[in-house]
Amino acid sequence: MLLPALAFLAGVCTLQCCAELPPGYSYILAVIVLLLLRLPACRYVAVFVLGFFWAALRAEAVLGTQLDISLERRTLLVEGTVLDLPRQLPGGRIRFPFHVERLDAGAGWVDFGARVRLSWYETAAVPAPGERWQLAVRLKRPHGFANPGGFDYERWLFQQRIRATGYVRKDARNQRIAAGEVSVISGLRQRLMAYHNGLDEGGTALSLVRALTIGDRSAIAPEQWDRLRATGTSHLMAISGLHISLVAAMVFWLASHVWSRFARLTERIPARKAAAMCALAAALLYALLAGFSIPTRRAVIMVGVLMLAVASGRYASLLQVLCLAVFATLLIDPLSVLAAGWWLSFWAVTVIAWFVAGRIGRESLAQKWIFMHVVLAISMAPLLLVFFQQASLIAPLANVIAVPWVGMLVVPLAMLGTLLFTVSEAAAGLLFMLSGWLLDIIWPWLDWLAGLEFAAWNQHQPGPWTLLPALAGLALLFVPRGIPGRWPGVLLLLPLFAVTPLQPDPGAARITLLDVGQGLAAVVQTRHHTLVYDTGPGFGPAFDTGRSVLVPFLRQQGVRTLDMLVISHGDNDHIGGADSLLHAYPAARIVSSVPEKLPDNAASHCRQGQRWRWDGVEFLMLHPGSEAGLAGNNASCVLRVQAAGGDRLLLTGDIESAAEHRLLRSHADALPADVLVVPHHGSKTSSLPEFVRAVAPDIAVFPAGHLNRFRFPDRHVVARYAAAGTTLYQTGESGAVGIDLAADTADPLVSLYRETNPRYWSPAD
């Protein structure tokens, strides 16, 4: 059972690494291969082929509906059904999944039949699941930031079967067409959502109770997530394997004891079988209340396989149950392997089954409980480092107390409150408050642990090849006592930590223009130093590119300290991520044209003539000078980076024509550069013809977002650079742009993230 499950999993995963889906004729070849591989020795190859093409078929089905590129940026009238509860988001907006049945672009209705993700700003309407609506919307094909180490939003949208994103426009045609069919569960979830929205969400506890009851984690603040991640307890706020398994286990225990009290019932159906069915029903009910998301579906499948094995009366080892669950989840949804949660949950169960369960020893129950969490923390670290570049060092201390506290006290009370909600909202509210009070008791403990300097281990993203040796090393380390040869497992773990990303040679520099949408964030790395120039935009208290793009990239690159932060000027699209970046990476030095906007008055003014050298690479500030009359965009810090080999890069912020004129007058001889980060995102107010001629770049990068509302870069500016023979790139289209300035006379090397990391689900141009 183990080898077939691994072969099928390998086939599914191989498909996810492809840049394109297999052509149609390959399915015929696959059938021929399967017919030829009927020999027993070839059965695992056949299972691998089945896994690969099963995943390909499901992917084809998802990608079958694609929004035409000509419909982007246009107002469309759509009709369809609301699929789930709207999430309340900051700024007075809601977000909800919507199944578009047909759309009208002005030439009549056409069928579309795809799931989209809509935001609706400043509306009093609250669409309910099952309702049919007509909406005026603007849609775009799935598109997200594309950066090393960052969250792959396009992959997430694809896994969620979302084929377009957009927003509802203010329009008189927006109206509910029909109430639709709303299930009992959907109606209860809607009432619970409205009830939770009416509660005071200012504290820690109630937002967490909301997540544990209806699966809505949108009210959890970023600071709370930081605490949960640092302590390794974020899994407690996800309704997935742990909570659903606990609910099933408690119902199984309760049902078996109650059922066995009635002789007539046990004569008809044995207590264990009845209890297994009750446990499965409870797990399914809990998952439905949580919205039946992909993680909850996966957890129900795992519980279902185990409970059906119990109900059938057949013995099944935990390993067999695990393999059957792998098969079942991949048959139902082969795209689930794209989610980190799939790997983390199955690996956690595997660790418990292989390293912990069934061991016989003299240890007390408390010792075994602590040992399990220590083993889990160590065993989960490789996957956590691969997915998040972070692992909690104090997770055992936190989880030893938090898991039973939340699982045995908070979750049962919250679930009981949910069940009572249909009878008495007042009684349910008291139970929700009691659940919150219990969370308030334990939160200071987690807060204190998260504040410890050694709470979390952050490092570079390990290479994928280091994962298999690490897992093999863990298997050796945690084999039962008495089996020799355990400690060599440590050697197999070393590549996970010791194989670090390559750093630039002395005298060379690596510049990465990150994809932060409509904004600018650049990282300059020399052999032993790192400088960040601008931090991209902030989109409110819950999201900014410093937290979501810059910090993951720096960790992925193995950067432990930040030597300098340069904020060119005070616009949000350049300074919006500064607070989050500085929280994770306190900078040794901060310079800016607006030092007063940075925390604790730690920044100094950038001034022309500032010069320093790192590892043979020269940095020179060309602008602004001390003269008056410059403010805003035109006061942006302009920084030149020159490698030992002579290659130059010019970072210009948002300077416009006035600043360009001053640079031409005062530093004309210093302007020529091989690479130019185009001023002001390619606005028509910048890039004067004489400035372009003076810089004469071979490569120009526009830090502009995909389909941005300003329509940057301006087509006339693009034509101006193209006429000068410059090679042009745009971060919003190519993803992160990496540029290597060589220590010798070689030309700069350019790498585009979307070209070097192609995936079949990325929309074609």
N, C-alpha and C positions, 0 to 999 in steps of 0.2 A: 504493500500500500504506500510506503514512503517514497520509493523510487518513482512509481507512476505519478504521484502527486508532484514531486520535484520536477519531473520531465514536463508535465503539463504547465506548471508554473514557469519553467524556463522558456517554453514556447510563447506563452503570453507576454513575458517580459521582453523577449527578443523583438517582438512586434513593436513594443513601445520605444525601442531604441532606433527604429527606422526613420529615415527622413521622408519616405513616401510609403504609401500603402502598396501592397503587391498588385501587379496588373491582373486584369480579369482572367487571362489564360493560365495564370499560375494556379488557380483553383483546380483546373482540370489536371494539371501536372501533379498537384497534391493528391488528388484521388488516385491517380495512377501509382504514385509512390506508396500510398497506403495499401493498395492492393498487392504491391510487390513486397511490402514489408510484413508479410503475414507470419514469417518465421518467429519463433519465441525470442530468439536473440535480438531481433529488431523491434520488439514491441515498444521499447522505450523511445526509440526514434519516431515510431508512429504516433505515440502519445505526444511527443514534442511537436510534431507537424500539426496534429489536431489542435493543440493549444494555440499555436501560431495563427492558424487560419480561422479558428473560432474567434479569436480576438480581432482579426482583420475584418471578419464579417460584421461584428458588432460595431467596430469603428466606422466602417462604410455606412452603416445604417445611421449613425449619429451625424456624419458629415454629408449625408445625402441632401440635406436642406441647407442651402447657403444663401445669405442675403446678397443680392447683386450689388456690386460695388457702386453702380450708378445710383442706387437708392440711399447711399450714405449722405448725411448732411441735408436730407430732404424731409419735409413734413409728410408723414404717411398716416393714413387712417387705417386702424387695425381693429379687428374683432376677434375676441377670444375669451378664454376662461382664466380666472385667477386660480393659481395652483396652491398657494400656501398663504399663511398669515403675513401681512405686511410687517416689516421691521421698522420700528421708530428709530430714526437716526438724528444726530445733531443737526441744527440748522432748520428744524421744522420740516423735514422731509421723511418720506417713507420709501421703502424698497420692497419689491415683491416679485416672485416669478410669475410669468404670464405665458400661457399657451396661445400663440397667434394662429388662428384658424385661417384667416384670409386678410389681405391688405389691399389698400387702394392708394396708388401713387399718383392718381389724377386721370388715369386711363381706364378706370373700372376695376372691379374686385377681381383678385387672383388668389388662388390657394397658396398658402405658405406652409402651415403645419409644422411649426417649430417652437421650442421653448426659448423665451427671451427673459432678460432681467431688466426691470424698469424701476426708475426712481421718479418720485412725484413730489415736487417742491411746493410748499405753502398751499396745502390743500386741506380742506376739512373732510374730504371723502375718505372713507376707510373701506377699501374693497375687501370682501370676505371670500374665503376659499369656496370655489364652486360657482361664484357669480360670473355671469357673462357681461363683458363691458365692450363699449366702443370707445376708442381713445385715439387722440391725435398725438403721434409720437415722432421722435427722431431716433433712428437706430444706427448703429455701426457694428461691423463684424467684430468678433472677439479680438481684443487687442489689449495688451498690458505691457508694463515695463519689462525689458529684456536685459538682464544684468547678471554677471557671475555672482553666485551666492544668494541672489534675491528670490523672493516668492514668485513662482511662475503662475501668474494670473490666467494666462491663456490655457495652460494645462488644467487648472482648476475648473475653468468654465467648460472646457471640453468634457472633463470627467463628470460634471454636473449636467451635461447634455444641454447647455445653454449656447444657442447659436447666434445670439446678438445681444447687445446691451444698449440701453438708451434711456430716455426720459420722456415724461408726459408733458406736453406743451399746454399752456393756457389756451383753451379753445372751447367754444360753445358746443361743439359736437361731442365733447366728453360726456358720456352718460352710461348708466347701467342699463343693459338690455333686458336681462332676466336674472331672477334670483338664483336660478340653477338648483342643482341637487346638493345640499350640504349634509354630509354624514353626521351622525351623532358625535363622533370623535372630533370632527372639524368644528362643529358648533361649540363643543365644550372648550376646545383650544382657543377659539375666538373669544369666548367669554372670559377665559383665564387671562388671555393677553390684555383685554380691556381692563380687567381687575388689577393686574400687575401694573399697567400704565397709570392707574389711579393711585398707586402706592407711592410713598416717598422713596425714590431711587437714589437719594443722595448718599446713603451709607453703603458700606461694603456688602452687608449680608443679603439684603433683599435682591440685589442684582444677581447674586449667586444662587439664591433660591429660585429665582425666575429661570435661570439656566438649567437647574436641576429638575424643574417641573415640566416646562414646555420646550426646553431645548433652545431658548432664545438667549444668546450670549452677547447680544448687541449692547446691553446696558453695563457690561463689565468694563471698567475703565482700564486704559493702558497700564496705569500704575499697578492695578490689581493683577493683570496678566504678568507683569514683570516679577511680582512677588511669587506668583504661582510657578512660573518657569524657573526662577532661581532656586526654589525649594523642591522642584520635581513633582509638584502636585497639580499641575494644570490638567492632568488626566481626570482629576476628581470633578472638574466642571464640564466634562464632556459626557453626555449620555451615550455610552458605548458599552464595551465589554464588561467593565468592572461593575457598574451600577445595575445593568440588566442582569448580569450573573448573580449579583447579590439579591436582587428582587426575586429572581427565579429560585434561588437557594432557600430564601426565607419562606416563600410560598410552598415549595416542595416539603420543607420540614413541617410547616404548619398543617398542610393538607394531609400528609401521611399520618400524622398523629391524630387528627380529627377523624379521618376515614377509618382508621384501624379501630376506632371505638364502636363502630357499628358493624355487627357481625354480618347482617344481610348484605350490606354494601360490599364488604370484603369477599363474600362468597361469589358475588357476580364479577367484581373487578378487584384484583389485588390492590392493596393500598399504594404500593410503589408505582404501579401503572397509573392509577388515578392521580397521584401526586405529581407525576411527570407531566401529565396533560394539563393539570392546573398550573404548574410552573411555566410551561410553555405559553399558556394563555396569558399569564401575568406578564411575561417578558414581551409578548406581542402587544399587549395593551399599553405597557409603558413606552414601547417604541413608537406606537401610533400617537400617543400623547406628545411625544417629543418631535413629531413631524415626520417620522419614518425616514430620516436622512440616511445617507449611505453608511455612516458608521453604525447607526442603530440597526440597520438591516443586516449588516455583517455580524453584529453581536447576536441578533435573533437567530440567524442561521447557525452559528456555533452552538448556542444553547439548544436550538431545535434538534441538531444532530445528536447531542448528548441525551436529551430527554427522550427522543425516539428510540435510541439504543436501550435506555432503561425500560421504556414502555414495551418494547418488543421482547424483553426478557433475555436478550442475547448479551453475552459478555463483550465489551468493547474496551480496549485499553485507551488511555488518554491519548496516546500517539495515533491510534486508529481514528479516534474522534477528530483529532486535529487534522489529519490528512483528508478525512471526509469533508470537514468544514472548508478546507482549502479548495477542494474540488467544487463543492457547492457554491461557494462565493464567486469563484471564477467562472463557473457555468452561468450563473445568474448575471454577473457583472464583471467581465474580464478587465474592464477599465479601472476597477477599484485598486489595482496595483499602482496606479499613478498617485495614490494618496499615501502620505507618510503614515497615516493612522493604520492602514492595512498592515504594513510591515511591523509597526510598533506593537500592535495588539497581538498578532500571531507570534511574534518573537517573544513577547512577555509570557504567553501561555506555554510556548515551547520551553522557555527557561524554567518555569515552574514544574513542567512535566519531567524535564530531563535532569535538572540540577537539584530539585528540592523534593518533589513528591515521591513518596514511597521509601524514603531513607529511614533506616532504623538506627536509633541511637539512644543514648541516655539523656539527651538534652530535654529540658522542660519545654512546655508549649510556648512559653515566652521566648526562650532561647531560639526555638525553631522559627518563630515569627520574625524575630530580629534578623536571624540568619537569612531568611528568605528575602527580606528587603535589601540587605547588603548585597546578596547575589544578584538580585534584580537591578540594583543601581549600577553595579559594575558591568553586568551583561548588556544593559540597555545603552551604555555609554557609546559604543561604536556607532550604532544607528543614529543616536541623537547627534553625534558630531558630524555624521555625513549629512543629515537632513537640516540641522539647525546650527552647526558649529558651536554648540554649547551643551554641556551636561552638568547637572547639579551634583555637587560633592556632598551636600548635606541631605540628599533625598531620603536616605534610610532614616535619619533622625525625624524628618518631617512626616514620612509616610507611615512609620510605625504607629504614630498616634493619629494622624489625619485620616488614614484609610478606615479604621474601625469607627472613628468618631463620625465621619461623614456617612460611611456606608451603613452603620448600624443604628445611628441616631437621626442624623439630618435627613437622609433620603427617605426612610420609612415615614417620618413625620410629614415631610413634604408630599409624599405620595398619598398618605392618609388624608391630608388636607385637600388634595386634588379630588379624591373620591367623595369627600364630604361636600365639596363645592356645589355639587348638583342638589344637595339637600339644604345646606345652610352656608351661605357665604360668610356669615359672621364666625361660625365655628371653623371654617376653612381658613379664614384670615388669622385666627388665633394660632392655628397650627403653623401657618406660614411664618408668623412672627416668632413662634417658638423655635422653628428651624433656623431663622435668622439669628436669634439670640444664641443658639448653640454655635453657629458659625462665628459670631462675634467673640465668643469665648476662646476659640482656637486661633482666631486671626492674629492676635498679638504674638503668639508663639511662632507662627509662620513669618510674621513681619520681622521678628527679632532674628530668626534664622537667615532670612534673605539679606539682612543687613550685615552679616558677617563677611569679612573681606574674602574669605576662601569659599563662599557659598557656591559659586559656579565656576566651572572650568570652561574658558573660552579659548578656542584655537582655530587654526586654519581648517578648511574643509578637507578631510582625508581623501586621497585618491580612491576611486571605486575598487581598484585591485587590492587595496589594503584591507578590505572588509572581510573577505573569505579567510585569510590567515588569522585575522583577529577573532573571528567566530570559532575557528578551530582551536585557537589558543585558549579561549574561554572554556571550550568543551574539555580540554585537558586539565585546566586549573580546577574545575569543579567536579571532576569524577569522584566517586566515593572514596573515602579514606581506605588506605591499604593497597590501592592500585598504584604501582610505581610510575614514574615518568610524568608527574603532574607539572613540575616547575618549569620545564622547557616551554610550556605554554606562554610564559612571560615573553620569550623571544619572539613568538608569533604576534604579540601585541605591539611590539616596538615600531614596526613600519607605520602604524596608525598615527603615531605621535612624531616619529623622527623624520619621516619623508615630508619635507616642507616645500612650499612653492618656490620656484626658482626666482631669485632676486636679480635685478639688473647688475651688469658688470660695473666695476669702478669706472666712472666717467660717463656712464650711460644713464638714461632716464626712461621710465615707463610712465606714460600719461594715459589715463582712462577717463574718457568723457562718458559719464554714466547716463543712462536713459531714465530721466526723471520727469518725463512729460514736458509740459511747457515750463522749462526752467533750466538751470545750469548747476551741475555738480561735477567737479573734476578732481581726480586724485593723481598726484605726481609722486612717484616713488623713485628714489635712488637706492644705492646699495644698502644703506643703513638708515635712511630717513624717509619720512612720509609727510607730504603737504596736501591739505585739502583746500581747494579753491571753490567757494560757494557750496551750498548744501541743498539746493533744490527747494521746492515749495512745501508749505504746510497746508493741510486741508481741514484743519480743525483740531480739537484736542485729542481725537482718536487716531489720527493718521498724519504722518509727515514722511518725507523721503529721507530725512536723516535717520530715522528709526528703521524704515522699511527697505531702504536701498543702500545708503552709505555704510551703516554699521555692518550689515551682513556681508557687503563686499570687502570691507577692511578685514573682517574676521576670516573670510574665505582666502584672502591673500596672506594671512598669517601676521597681520600688523598688530602689534601689542601696544605701541605707544604712538601718539600723534605729535609730531614735532611742531607743526604750525598749521593754523587755520586762517585763511584769508577770505574775508567776506567783502566782495567787491562793492556792494552798496545795499541799501535797506529794503529793496522790494521783496515781497514775500517769495517770489519764485527763485530768489537767490539766498535768502536768509531763513526761510521757513523751517528748515530742518536742523538749524544750529543747536537749539537747546537739547534735542535728543542726541545729536552727535557728541556734544560736549559732556552729556551725562554718561555716555558709554566710554568716551575717549577724551578725558581732560587734556587740552592742548598745552604744550609747553609755551607757546607764544600765539597770540591772536592779534591780527592787524586788520583794519577795515577803514573804509571811508566814513563809516557811521559807528564808531566804537561805543557811543552812548546807547545803542540798541542791543548791545551784547551784555551778558550777565556779569554782575559784580564789578563792572568797570575794569575788567581785566584786559581789555583790548586797547591797542594804541593805534594812532593814525597811520595809514599807509602814505608814504611820500616818495616822490620821484627821487631817484638816486640811492634808495636803500638797496644794498647789495650783500649777498652772502654766497658761500660756496659749500656744497655738501658732496662729499665723495667724488670730487672732480667735476661736478655739475654746477654751473653758475646761474644764480637767480638775480634778476635786476628789476626793480620797480620803476616803470617809466612814467607813471601818472597816478594820482594827480600831483600838481605842484602846489606851492604855497600861495599862489596868486588867488585873488578873490574872483567871484563870478561863476564858479562851478558848483553845482548842486545836483542831487538826484542822480539820474543815469550818467550824466557827464562827469560826475565825480568818481566814477567807478575806478577801482584799483586795476591798473594794467600791468601785468607781470610777464616778463620774458624769461624763458627757461632755455639755457644753451648747454648742450652736451659737450664733452671734451673733443668730440670729432667735428664740432662746428654746427651740427643740426640745431635749429632754433624753433621754438614754439612760442606763440603769442596768445596770452589769455587776456581778453579785452572787456569782460563784463558786459555792461549795457551802454557803453559810450555811444554818443550820437555825433552828428556832424561837427558841433562846436568843439568837442574834445578831440575829434580827429584832426581838425585844423590846427589845434594847439600842438598835438603830437607831431604833425608835419613840420611845424615851425621850429620846435625845440629838439626833437629827437629823430629827424628824418633818417639819419645814418644808422640808428638802432632799430628801425622798424622792419627791415627785410627779414622774413622768416620762412622756413620751409613749411611750417604748419600754422594755420590761423584758426582760432576759435572765433567765428564770425561775430562781430559786435551786435548786440541787441537782437540776437536770434534771427538775424537776417531781415530786420525791419528796413523799410524804405527810408527811414530817417538816419540811417547809418550806411557804412560802406560807400563813401564817396568815391568816384572814379579815381581821383588822385591818391586816395588812401589805398585803394586796391593796387594801384600801380606801384606805390612805395613799398608795400609789404611783399607783393609779388609771390604769394604762397603757391607751393606745389599742391598742397592739400588744404582744404577748408572744411570745417565741421560746423554745421548749423545745430546749436542746441535747442531744437524746437520739437514740440510734441506732435504726435500723430493726429491729423485732422484738428489741430488747435483752432480755437475760435478767432484768433487774430489772423489766421491764414498766413502765418510765417512758415518759411521764408518768402519774402516778396518775390514775385517772378522776375521783376526787373533786376533785383539784386542777384538772383541766381544767374540770370543771363550775363550780368556784368562779370561775375567770377568765371563762368564758363568761357566767355570770350577771351579771358586772360589765360586760358589753358589750364585752369585749376581743376583738380579732381575734387568732387563735392560729395559730402556725406551728411546725413541728418539723423540725429540720435533716435528720434521717434520712429524712424523707418528701419534703421539698421540695427537698433539696439545699441548697447555700449560699444563705443569706438575705442579700441586700444591702439596706441601709437608708441613705438619704440624709437627713441632718439639714440643713435649708436655712439659708442665711444670712439669709433674710427670714422672714416669718411663715407661710410655706407649711407644710402638714403634712408629716411625714416620708413619703418615697416608698419603697416596698418592691418588690424584685424577687426572684423565686424562680428559681433556676438551672434546675430541671427544667421550669418553665413557659416560660422564655425560650429553652431549648435542647432542645426535644422531639425524640425520635428514635423511629422505628418499632419498634426492637427493645426499648425499655424496657417492662417488664411493666406492663400496665394494672391499676389497683386493682380 
